[in-house]
Structure formats: structure tokens, C-alpha cells
Amino acid sequence: MVNDTKVENKPLPPCCPKGSWGTPLGASVGVKSLVGAMGDLVMIGSRKDLEIYITKPLDDVKSAPENSEKKAIFVFPDVYGLQNRLFATCDKLAKDHGAYVVAIDFFRGDTMDNHPNDFFDWISKHPFDEMQNPGGLHPVSEDINSTLEYLTQTYDVDSSNIAAVGFCWGVWALTKACAMGYKFKCGVGFHPSLVIEEAAFKMNIIEMSVAAAKETPLLFCVSGNDPDNLKPPSGQVAEAVSSSVHERGKTGKNPPECVEFPEMVHGWVARGDISSENVKRDAEIALKMGSDFLMEWM
């Protein structure tokens, strides 16, 4: 049963189920505050137009031994882009995993808040690649490649030891990347908006999910009002994820799966009001579950 905690009446992306959390509480549209953040905002890419938030591990590569493990975690945001709540998540991941953690601003600061009436027209201009939409402005794959190039060239990160974390739209981007052959060690998704594949690009959600799960160990944390295909035990996406076969993780305790948080509504981890005890509790549980999964498979 979905929790009856009051959800703020803020603009809601059409890719999210009714009753979901909308614009992040306390967020200012287009403003990225670094107050209290450990990382930095950097412009990268061939045109220097792609902004990333990067948090370095405490033992930065400059002082680490040459043979030390240099790993990274890509963070794919929701349609609200880079926000300081996301920065805090990146900082904790960097600290807990000794990794370079990078959140990518795929939307170039032009977030969902600017497109309440033309959402799918806007989001379709951010396809995974040119094949998905030849008229797309900023293909997701190009931004992933630019970020990968930046990390490997600037910090000598091992390209074979990169994981990915996504929120809402970002879980679609993560899943699509895995399905298209990007070799992430594993992927973690919170309240996925896989409907983007069908609603914006007229492609099959299940086919994408099956292909992604075959390539990459995945953990999806889903809410009570997320689509049934994401929910165990019988949802088609959940079945594809949990039945995927991969080499055993480090302990065997964190298998690929979809985990439902039935009292939560879509967006609770990234945008939910954590002044609510239940929302705070389940957001922390989901993030800990995701962190444990990363530890298992990286």
C-alpha cells in the first residue's frame, strides 16, 4: 500500500506515474549550489558544453600508487538535472567506494521545469544515439563517451571498472546504455522511468530491459506506484533482471533483482520529502541497498 504522506503539488514529469514526487523540494530552477559539497562542477567535451559534477576519492590518484585501483561511478540524474541533493549522494558514493563519482548534466541546464507543456517533444531531443532520433540535439551516448574520455585521460580511471547509478529518467539512460553494449560492471536504478523508451521513442521497454539485464548485473529499487512490469515476482522487467546470469559477485549476497518499496511513491529517493520519517527511512534503505550492490559487483 502506497504511503499517504502528502506529496507536494509541484510540476510532475509526464514520464512519472500519477501521485509521484515532482520538482525537488527547495530546489531553484537552473541553480546548482555547491554549498556543503565535496566535489566540483567542470565543463568537458569537445565543445566544452557538457557540465559534470565530479567528486574525487579521498586518496586522489595524484597521491595513489601507480598500480592502485582507479574506478568510477557514473550518475545519471532525473529530468531535473544537477541539484545539491544529488551532489550529496555523489559525495557519499565517492567516500564509501573510493571512486571517482561523476553526475552528468545531459540536459545542459535545460530541465523539465522549462517544459511542462512540451515534455515528450523536449525529451525526444535527448535520444540515446542518432539512430534513435537523427534530429536529436545531445545524444546520451556522446555524453557518456565524453565523460569516459575525460576520466580516463585526466585521472587514468580504469575503463573496465566503471559502474552506473540512475534516477527516474536516468535509469532509462542507464538501461539503454547497457542494452547497447556499454560495459558497466553493474547498474543501480532508483524508481525507473523506463516508459521513456516507448513514449518518446516508440521502442519496446521489455526488449531493452532483457538486453540490458543480459549484459549487466542490475538492481532496481521501485516504488508502490511504479509500473507493474517493474515489480517482483511476475513483472516482465523484474523477471528479466532477476533471471539474468552473471559471474558470481564477491559474496553472492546481492543478486540482480527488482526490489519494491510498496509504501513509497515514485521519486522518493531523489526528490521525496525527507522530513517525513517513512520517506527518509526508505530512501536511506534504498541507497544503502544500492551501495551494497555496487560493492558486491565492482
Salt bridges, closest charged atoms under 4 A:
ASP49 OD2 - ARG47 NE 3.61
ASP49 OD2 - ARG108 NE 3.68
GLU51 OE1 - LYS32 NZ 3.12
GLU69 OE1 - LYS71 NZ 3.59
ASP78 OD2 - ARG271 NH1 2.90
ASP96 OD2 - LYS92 NZ 3.02
ASP105 OD2 - LYS32 NZ 3.76
ASP110 OD2 - HIS115 NE2 2.91
ASP118 OD1 - HIS115 ND1 2.98
ASP121 OD2 - LYS125 NZ 3.65
ASP143 OD2 - ARG108 NH1 2.68
ASP156 OD2 - LYS70 NZ 3.28
GLU197 OE2 - LYS176 NZ 2.69
GLU215 OE1 - LYS183 NZ 2.92
ASP226 OD1 - HIS266 ND1 2.65
ASP228 OD1 - LYS231 NZ 3.62
GLU260 OE2 - LYS231 NZ 3.87
GLU263 OE1 - ARG281 NH2 3.16
ASP282 OD1 - ARG281 NE 2.73
GLU284 OE2 - LYS280 NZ 2.67
ASP292 OD2 - LYS288 NZ 2.84
